[in-house]
Amino acid sequence: MSSNPIEQALAVIEKGHQLAGHFPSKAMMDRARRVLDGRLTAADAEAEMNRELACIVARERVSRKALKGV
């Protein structure tokens, strides 16, 4: 295992997610790295996730409307 504390923390985060049946994307792991190394605050990370979620919701709404023929 790496002696770098950030790399160790990332390995623990990734493994914890995997054990729960989740597989974090590169973007998710990059966000965790930026929080751990101080380039991103927790509040900014949350804002990033909320923007990404809003995009997913918008795409789903468009898809559902298309399926319904609206």
Backbone hydrogen bonds, N-H to C=O, Kabsch-Sander energy under -0.5 kcal/mol:
donor,donor_aa,acceptor,acceptor_aa,energy
8,Q,4,N,-2.4
9,A,5,P,-2.3
10,L,6,I,-2.6
11,A,7,E,-2.2
12,V,8,Q,-2.1
13,I,9,A,-2.6
14,E,10,L,-2.8
15,K,11,A,-2.5
16,G,12,V,-2.6
17,H,13,I,-2.1
18,Q,14,E,-2.4
19,L,15,K,-2.8
20,A,16,G,-1.1
21,G,18,Q,-1.8
22,H,17,H,-3.0
29,M,25,S,-2.3
30,D,26,K,-2.6
31,R,27,A,-2.2
32,A,28,M,-2.2
33,R,29,M,-2.4
34,R,30,D,-2.5
35,V,31,R,-1.9
36,L,32,A,-2.7
37,D,33,R,-2.6
38,G,35,V,-0.9
39,R,34,R,-1.3
40,L,34,R,-1.9
45,A,41,T,-2.4
46,E,42,A,-2.3
47,A,43,A,-2.1
48,E,44,D,-2.3
49,M,45,A,-2.4
50,N,46,E,-2.5
51,R,47,A,-2.3
52,E,48,E,-2.4
53,L,49,M,-2.6
54,A,50,N,-2.4
55,C,51,R,-1.9
56,I,52,E,-1.9
57,V,53,L,-2.7
58,A,54,A,-2.4
59,R,55,C,-2.4
60,E,56,I,-2.4
61,R,57,V,-2.3
62,V,58,A,-2.1
63,S,59,R,-2.5
64,R,60,E,-2.7
65,K,61,R,-2.2
66,A,62,V,-2.3
67,L,63,S,-2.1
68,K,64,R,-1.9
69,G,65,K,-1.0
70,V,65,K,-2.4
